Amino acid sequence: MNWWQRWLGVTPQPTQEQTNLTEAAGGFGDDYHDADLEGYRPITQDSARNLSPLTQERMRKVAYKLWEANLLANRIVEIPVAYILAEGCSLSHSDEQYQDVLDRFWKDPINRMSRKLPKRARELFIDGELFMPAFTNEHTGAVRLALLSADLVAEIVYDPDNPEEPIGVITKRDTKGQYRKYRVIINGAEDCFTQRTQTIRQDFTDGDIFYFHINSLGIRARGRSKLLAPADHLDSYENFLFSEAERADFLRAFVWHFQVEGADQDAIKNTWLPMYRQPPRPGSTQVTNEKVKINPVTPQLNSEDTEKLARLLRNHSLGGSTIPEHVFGGGGDVNRATGDSMMEPFEKVLTMDQTTVSEILMDIGIYVLRQHELNKAGGKEPDLNHPIYDMAVNMPEMTAKDTSKLTSALQQLANFSVSLINARLLTRETALRFISLTAAKLGVDFDAKKELEAAQQEHKQQTAKQDSDDVYQATDDDNPAQENADAAV
């Protein structure tokens, strides 16, 4: 306000332009405003769903430090990564042309997906977010990926008509005051968005980027680290172990106590102290009368049962991450029966993590094939029925299956199904459905109806061939000349 308005105590009403500036998203403070982002709210105003930018950055730093220096935190991240990607994974397509495109992308000297994928998964689990700018060769349609550190991201922009969908990533300003605005990749044409959203995305001209996040909600929610919830407990467990190590050092320490009966202060100071200033050497001999007693004294640091307390703190963090204690190396009282039952929820969580990584690779693979088709078709967007969407992600088996139990169960189920079929209480197709459920756990998936039709067709062909062989054999038996020839041979 002007000086005379301040002197009179008058508060002027804001203009329409000032009102618009207040309501729009100001991701970079008072010096930044983009009219195309009007209607957005910065994440600092959405406290119910997101951490503040400073808290989000603090979360990443704490999570990284814990992963780097805390063994328990490191295992909470590394165990899922190892289960999911230890044996490697790949992208496949039934069409050799598209398979060649995927192979060239996967083995590209910059992409090197086999080597970098575990690092990407680790970044995702520690930061809760993964930012990968994508660069497409204008002449060949080949795609290369880079990595944008989450520490450099200032704001995620969401679709005003669909707050669940991120549409842009804005980086922090560098030392020269410059920043980048990336357009979040979707595997589809821009007309998937409303006209207003398309207009906003046109302002993000610094390239395309993949944005993936975990441990988040649906609407305007950024990712959370796997170590966010147990961070304080992990730190407490680490401090507890260091304190116990210090206590163990104190327990190993001792002092020599000399007790001289009847000696006054002067005698102790002038006679006895100089005599026994040096502690007795190992193997030496000490001769005293009944008035002198020499004893080693160790500290008595009474404390609670440290093993139980350590197990309580450790299992609280492990249990919160759905990791059984015997996976971390603390067998305790766990036997095989309880160990198998404790593994089931752990494997479910691992399966969910593996599905997340698989979906990320699916999005990346389809994007690679889309860019190949766009380059070949002169920018024409392939429809959803195009063969490129038939791509598959091949993920490794996370745990070794107990095949002996599964094969035994499969045999019993097959015998039981045959008895029901013979008693006319079950159809062959339904029996195959039961069998397919067990076979799927062995990694064999099939459609019961198609498998039954194929089996019946194969049986008909074998029967026809057998009948033909029988007729041929009967003809040969009735031919005396052939019999004579066979006998001669």
TAURBEL-V207530 format. One record per residue. N is the residue number from 1. RES is the residue in three letters. PHI is phi in radians with two decimals (NA if undefined). PSI is psi in whole degrees, -180 to 180 (NA if undefined). NEAR is the number of other C-alpha atoms within 12 Angstrom. Layout:
n=[N	N]
res=[RES	RES]
phi=[PHI	PHI]
psi=[PSI	PSI]
near=[NEAR	NEAR]
This chain:
n=[1	2	3	4	5	6	7	8	9	10	11	12	13	14	15	16	17	18	19	20	21	22	23	24	25	26	27	28	29	30	31	32	33	34	35	36	37	38	39	40	41	42	43	44	45	46	47	48	49	50	51	52	53	54	55	56	57	58	59	60	61	62	63	64	65	66	67	68	69	70	71	72	73	74	75	76	77	78	79	80	81	82	83	84	85	86	87	88	89	90	91	92	93	94	95	96	97	98	99	100	101	102	103	104	105	106	107	108	109	110	111	112	113	114	115	116	117	118	119	120	121	122	123	124	125	126	127	128	129	130	131	132	133	134	135	136	137	138	139	140	141	142	143	144	145	146	147	148	149	150	151	152	153	154	155	156	157	158	159	160	161	162	163	164	165	166	167	168	169	170	171	172	173	174	175	176	177	178	179	180	181	182	183	184	185	186	187	188	189	190	191	192	193	194	195	196	197	198	199	200	201	202	203	204	205	206	207	208	209	210	211	212	213	214	215	216	217	218	219	220	221	222	223	224	225	226	227	228	229	230	231	232	233	234	235	236	237	238	239	240	241	242	243	244	245	246	247	248	249	250	251	252	253	254	255	256	257	258	259	260	261	262	263	264	265	266	267	268	269	270	271	272	273	274	275	276	277	278	279	280	281	282	283	284	285	286	287	288	289	290	291	292	293	294	295	296	297	298	299	300	301	302	303	304	305	306	307	308	309	310	311	312	313	314	315	316	317	318	319	320	321	322	323	324	325	326	327	328	329	330	331	332	333	334	335	336	337	338	339	340	341	342	343	344	345	346	347	348	349	350	351	352	353	354	355	356	357	358	359	360	361	362	363	364	365	366	367	368	369	370	371	372	373	374	375	376	377	378	379	380	381	382	383	384	385	386	387	388	389	390	391	392	393	394	395	396	397	398	399	400	401	402	403	404	405	406	407	408	409	410	411	412	413	414	415	416	417	418	419	420	421	422	423	424	425	426	427	428	429	430	431	432	433	434	435	436	437	438	439	440	441	442	443	444	445	446	447	448	449	450	451	452	453	454	455	456	457	458	459	460	461	462	463	464	465	466	467	468	469	470	471	472	473	474	475	476	477	478	479	480	481	482	483	484	485	486	487	488	489]
res=[MET	ASN	TRP	TRP	GLN	ARG	TRP	LEU	GLY	VAL	THR	PRO	GLN	PRO	THR	GLN	GLU	GLN	THR	ASN	LEU	THR	GLU	ALA	ALA	GLY	GLY	PHE	GLY	ASP	ASP	TYR	HIS	ASP	ALA	ASP	LEU	GLU	GLY	TYR	ARG	PRO	ILE	THR	GLN	ASP	SER	ALA	ARG	ASN	LEU	SER	PRO	LEU	THR	GLN	GLU	ARG	MET	ARG	LYS	VAL	ALA	TYR	LYS	LEU	TRP	GLU	ALA	ASN	LEU	LEU	ALA	ASN	ARG	ILE	VAL	GLU	ILE	PRO	VAL	ALA	TYR	ILE	LEU	ALA	GLU	GLY	CYS	SER	LEU	SER	HIS	SER	ASP	GLU	GLN	TYR	GLN	ASP	VAL	LEU	ASP	ARG	PHE	TRP	LYS	ASP	PRO	ILE	ASN	ARG	MET	SER	ARG	LYS	LEU	PRO	LYS	ARG	ALA	ARG	GLU	LEU	PHE	ILE	ASP	GLY	GLU	LEU	PHE	MET	PRO	ALA	PHE	THR	ASN	GLU	HIS	THR	GLY	ALA	VAL	ARG	LEU	ALA	LEU	LEU	SER	ALA	ASP	LEU	VAL	ALA	GLU	ILE	VAL	TYR	ASP	PRO	ASP	ASN	PRO	GLU	GLU	PRO	ILE	GLY	VAL	ILE	THR	LYS	ARG	ASP	THR	LYS	GLY	GLN	TYR	ARG	LYS	TYR	ARG	VAL	ILE	ILE	ASN	GLY	ALA	GLU	ASP	CYS	PHE	THR	GLN	ARG	THR	GLN	THR	ILE	ARG	GLN	ASP	PHE	THR	ASP	GLY	ASP	ILE	PHE	TYR	PHE	HIS	ILE	ASN	SER	LEU	GLY	ILE	ARG	ALA	ARG	GLY	ARG	SER	LYS	LEU	LEU	ALA	PRO	ALA	ASP	HIS	LEU	ASP	SER	TYR	GLU	ASN	PHE	LEU	PHE	SER	GLU	ALA	GLU	ARG	ALA	ASP	PHE	LEU	ARG	ALA	PHE	VAL	TRP	HIS	PHE	GLN	VAL	GLU	GLY	ALA	ASP	GLN	ASP	ALA	ILE	LYS	ASN	THR	TRP	LEU	PRO	MET	TYR	ARG	GLN	PRO	PRO	ARG	PRO	GLY	SER	THR	GLN	VAL	THR	ASN	GLU	LYS	VAL	LYS	ILE	ASN	PRO	VAL	THR	PRO	GLN	LEU	ASN	SER	GLU	ASP	THR	GLU	LYS	LEU	ALA	ARG	LEU	LEU	ARG	ASN	HIS	SER	LEU	GLY	GLY	SER	THR	ILE	PRO	GLU	HIS	VAL	PHE	GLY	GLY	GLY	GLY	ASP	VAL	ASN	ARG	ALA	THR	GLY	ASP	SER	MET	MET	GLU	PRO	PHE	GLU	LYS	VAL	LEU	THR	MET	ASP	GLN	THR	THR	VAL	SER	GLU	ILE	LEU	MET	ASP	ILE	GLY	ILE	TYR	VAL	LEU	ARG	GLN	HIS	GLU	LEU	ASN	LYS	ALA	GLY	GLY	LYS	GLU	PRO	ASP	LEU	ASN	HIS	PRO	ILE	TYR	ASP	MET	ALA	VAL	ASN	MET	PRO	GLU	MET	THR	ALA	LYS	ASP	THR	SER	LYS	LEU	THR	SER	ALA	LEU	GLN	GLN	LEU	ALA	ASN	PHE	SER	VAL	SER	LEU	ILE	ASN	ALA	ARG	LEU	LEU	THR	ARG	GLU	THR	ALA	LEU	ARG	PHE	ILE	SER	LEU	THR	ALA	ALA	LYS	LEU	GLY	VAL	ASP	PHE	ASP	ALA	LYS	LYS	GLU	LEU	GLU	ALA	ALA	GLN	GLN	GLU	HIS	LYS	GLN	GLN	THR	ALA	LYS	GLN	ASP	SER	ASP	ASP	VAL	TYR	GLN	ALA	THR	ASP	ASP	ASP	ASN	PRO	ALA	GLN	GLU	ASN	ALA	ASP	ALA	ALA	VAL]
phi=[NA	-1.27	-1.11	-1.27	-1.20	-1.13	-1.15	-1.44	1.31	-1.61	-1.81	-1.24	-1.35	-1.16	-1.30	-1.09	-1.14	-1.15	-1.09	-1.08	-1.13	-1.26	-1.44	-1.37	-1.38	-2.00	-1.15	-2.15	1.56	-1.23	-1.58	-2.31	-2.78	-2.17	-1.09	-1.22	-1.65	-1.08	1.80	-1.51	-2.19	-1.14	-1.15	-1.19	-1.60	-1.93	-1.13	-1.22	-1.95	-2.23	-1.36	-1.17	-0.96	-1.17	-1.19	-1.08	-1.18	-1.09	-1.02	-1.13	-1.15	-1.13	-1.10	-1.15	-1.11	-1.12	-1.07	-1.34	-2.06	-1.82	-1.09	-1.16	-1.11	-1.06	-1.23	-1.09	-1.56	-1.31	-1.09	-1.06	-1.07	-1.18	-1.09	-1.38	-2.18	-1.04	-1.57	1.44	-2.56	-2.74	-1.90	-2.41	-2.59	-1.23	-1.48	-1.10	-1.09	-1.24	-1.12	-1.15	-1.09	-1.14	-1.14	-1.15	-1.15	-1.15	-1.70	-0.93	-1.11	-1.59	-1.19	0.73	-1.06	-1.06	-1.49	-1.55	-1.08	-1.02	-1.16	-1.11	-1.11	-1.13	-1.03	-1.12	-1.27	-1.38	-1.49	1.45	-2.49	-2.47	-2.05	-2.30	-1.09	-2.04	-2.12	-1.96	-1.22	-1.15	-1.63	-1.89	1.40	-1.22	-2.02	-2.21	-1.94	-2.16	-2.22	-1.85	-1.11	-1.11	-1.15	-1.63	-1.59	-1.65	-2.77	-1.85	-1.75	-1.95	-1.15	-1.14	-1.66	-2.63	-1.07	-1.38	-1.79	-1.29	-2.13	-2.71	-2.21	-2.01	-1.53	-1.30	-1.28	-1.52	-1.13	-1.64	1.43	-1.67	-2.51	-2.09	-2.19	-1.66	-1.68	-1.18	-1.34	-2.23	-1.52	-3.08	-1.31	-1.15	-1.25	-1.15	-1.70	-1.25	-1.09	-1.12	-1.18	-1.07	-1.11	-1.14	-1.17	-1.14	-1.42	-1.60	-1.90	-1.63	2.21	-1.79	-2.55	-1.51	-2.24	-2.17	-2.57	-2.25	0.91	-2.28	-1.61	-1.49	-1.79	0.80	-2.10	-1.50	-1.29	-2.15	-1.22	-1.11	-1.72	-1.18	-1.15	-1.53	-1.00	-1.13	-1.23	-1.13	-1.18	-1.11	-1.11	-1.16	-1.13	-1.09	-1.13	-1.14	-1.12	-1.18	-1.14	-1.15	-1.12	-1.12	-1.14	-1.14	-1.15	-1.43	-1.46	-2.69	-2.27	-1.60	-1.95	-1.84	-2.00	-1.95	-1.33	1.45	-1.47	-1.55	-1.14	-1.15	-1.16	-1.12	-1.27	-1.66	-1.95	-1.32	-1.12	-1.10	-1.20	-2.04	-1.13	-1.52	-1.17	-1.06	-1.40	-1.04	1.46	-1.38	-2.00	-2.11	-2.08	-2.40	-1.64	-1.23	-1.56	-2.08	-2.19	-2.11	-2.45	-1.38	-2.08	-1.88	-1.25	-1.87	-1.65	-1.19	-2.65	-1.24	-1.16	-1.19	-1.12	-1.15	-1.18	-1.11	-1.15	-1.09	-1.15	-1.15	-1.24	-1.14	-1.27	-1.15	-1.11	-1.13	-1.74	1.03	-2.00	-1.12	-1.16	-1.27	-1.26	-1.48	1.83	-1.80	-1.10	1.02	-1.68	-1.34	-1.83	-1.15	-1.13	-1.21	-1.10	-1.13	-1.21	-1.27	-1.32	-1.07	-1.12	-1.08	-1.19	-1.13	-1.14	-1.10	-1.08	-1.13	-1.12	-1.14	-1.10	-1.07	-1.12	-1.11	-1.15	-1.09	-1.14	-1.11	-1.07	-1.15	-1.09	-1.14	-1.08	-1.06	-1.22	-1.10	-1.12	-1.11	-1.23	-1.09	-1.19	-1.32	-1.69	1.21	1.63	-1.36	-1.28	-1.23	-1.37	-1.24	-1.62	-1.20	-1.05	-1.09	-1.38	-1.56	-1.13	-2.25	-1.90	-1.75	-1.79	-1.32	-1.21	-1.36	-2.29	-1.31	-1.41	-1.45	-1.17	-1.12	-1.17	-1.19	-1.18	-1.12	-1.12	-1.14	-1.15	-1.11	-1.15	-1.13	-1.11	-1.14	-1.16	-1.08	-1.13	-1.23	-1.15	-1.13	-1.47	1.03	-1.90	-2.66	-1.48	-1.12	-1.14	-1.15	-1.09	-1.17	-1.12	-1.08	-1.16	-1.13	-1.13	-1.30	-1.13	-1.09	-1.25	-1.61	1.57	-1.94	-1.91	-2.67	-1.54	-1.07	-1.17	-1.15	-1.15	-1.14	-1.10	-1.14	-1.14	-1.14	-1.14	-1.11	-1.14	-1.11	-1.12	-1.16	-1.14	-1.11	-1.16	-1.13	-1.09	-1.13	-1.14	-1.16	-1.13	-1.11	-1.17	-1.12	-1.12	-1.15	-1.17	-1.49	-1.78	-1.06	-1.09	-1.14	-1.10	-1.12	-1.15	-1.15	-1.12	-1.09	-1.09]
psi=[161	166	-35	-30	-40	-38	-39	-9	28	131	108	152	139	147	169	-37	-41	-38	-42	-40	-32	-37	-22	168	124	75	-18	24	-162	-19	7	132	134	120	-27	-18	12	136	-11	161	133	158	-20	-21	-3	56	-23	-23	-30	157	157	159	-40	-40	-37	-42	-40	-40	-45	-42	-44	-43	-41	-44	-40	-45	-36	-38	-15	117	-40	-44	-39	-42	-32	-31	-46	-33	-49	-39	-42	-43	-39	-41	9	-41	2	168	174	166	140	155	144	-25	125	-33	-48	-32	-37	-39	-45	-40	-41	-38	-44	-38	5	138	-19	-43	-55	58	-36	-35	-37	-18	-44	-35	-40	-43	-39	-43	-42	-43	-34	-48	-24	-5	156	123	120	101	142	135	127	130	123	-25	-36	-19	5	146	137	145	148	-180	127	122	138	-23	-21	-1	128	-38	146	128	134	158	123	-24	-8	84	-9	-19	114	138	-14	154	128	127	168	161	141	-170	-21	5	11	152	167	150	105	147	125	134	135	146	70	174	163	-22	3	-25	164	167	-38	-43	-38	-39	-40	-43	-24	-21	-13	88	8	9	175	151	142	134	117	146	156	169	46	166	-170	-44	120	50	123	166	159	144	150	-21	5	-52	-46	10	-50	-39	-35	-40	-39	-41	-40	-43	-37	-43	-40	-39	-39	-35	-41	-40	-37	-36	-40	-37	-29	-10	152	164	155	129	119	122	116	116	131	-1	135	-176	-40	-39	-40	-43	-41	-25	-59	-39	-46	-31	-39	31	-38	136	154	137	151	132	-3	167	135	128	121	167	-172	-9	-8	127	132	121	139	139	124	150	143	87	85	136	170	174	103	-31	-44	-40	-40	-41	-38	-48	-41	-46	-24	-43	-42	-44	-36	-24	9	41	119	150	-28	-17	-31	-4	2	85	-44	-132	18	126	-177	-39	-49	-33	-42	-41	-33	-23	-23	-52	-34	-44	-32	-44	-40	-40	-40	-41	-41	-38	-39	-48	-38	-41	-36	-46	-34	-46	-42	-45	-43	-38	-41	-45	-35	-44	-35	-44	-40	-39	-39	-34	11	33	3	124	128	143	175	-13	5	148	-20	-27	1	11	152	151	125	106	149	161	131	-36	152	128	147	88	-27	-43	-42	-42	-37	-44	-38	-40	-44	-40	-40	-44	-41	-39	-41	-41	-38	-36	-43	-31	4	36	-2	141	159	-38	-42	-38	-41	-30	-43	-44	-36	-32	-41	-39	-30	-31	-17	2	12	109	134	156	125	-42	-46	-38	-38	-44	-42	-40	-42	-40	-43	-38	-40	-43	-41	-38	-44	-40	-39	-42	-40	-41	-37	-41	-43	-40	-40	-38	-42	-37	-30	0	104	-37	-41	-37	-43	-39	-40	-41	-40	-42	NA]
near=[13	11	10	11	12	11	10	11	11	12	13	13	11	12	10	10	14	14	13	20	26	25	21	27	32	30	35	24	18	13	12	20	23	28	20	25	35	27	26	34	26	32	29	27	19	19	17	14	23	29	27	22	27	17	19	32	30	21	32	34	23	28	37	30	22	33	32	20	16	30	24	37	41	29	33	43	41	32	33	37	32	26	33	33	35	22	19	24	28	30	37	30	25	17	18	14	18	29	27	21	31	39	26	27	37	30	22	20	16	20	27	21	30	25	21	23	34	28	22	33	40	34	35	41	39	43	41	36	37	37	37	34	30	32	27	25	17	16	14	22	27	33	37	33	32	24	27	30	24	37	28	24	35	33	40	45	45	36	33	30	22	19	24	19	28	35	40	38	41	42	29	27	21	12	7	7	12	14	23	26	32	36	36	36	35	30	29	23	20	21	15	20	24	17	16	22	31	25	23	32	36	23	24	29	19	22	25	33	39	34	38	40	36	28	26	20	17	18	23	33	33	43	35	34	40	41	41	37	24	33	34	21	28	37	28	24	30	24	17	22	24	16	17	22	15	15	19	19	15	17	18	16	16	15	18	19	18	25	21	23	17	12	17	14	13	12	15	20	15	14	15	20	20	13	15	21	17	12	21	19	11	7	7	8	10	17	11	13	11	11	13	19	16	22	16	16	14	16	16	13	15	11	14	10	11	20	17	14	18	26	26	22	27	37	31	25	35	36	27	25	34	28	34	34	33	25	28	26	17	22	17	19	12	18	14	13	11	16	21	19	15	22	25	18	19	30	28	20	24	31	25	20	32	32	23	26	36	29	22	33	32	31	28	39	40	38	38	40	42	39	39	34	27	28	22	18	14	16	16	15	25	25	15	14	9	17	21	35	28	20	32	27	29	23	26	24	22	28	25	13	16	13	18	12	15	22	19	16	21	25	19	17	23	25	18	20	25	23	17	17	18	14	12	12	14	18	20	27	23	22	30	32	25	28	33	27	23	26	27	21	22	24	17	14	17	21	22	24	19	17	21	22	16	16	18	16	14	14	14	14	14	14	14	14	14	14	14	14	14	14	14	14	15	14	15	17	16	13	14	12	13	16	16	13	12	12	9	8	7]
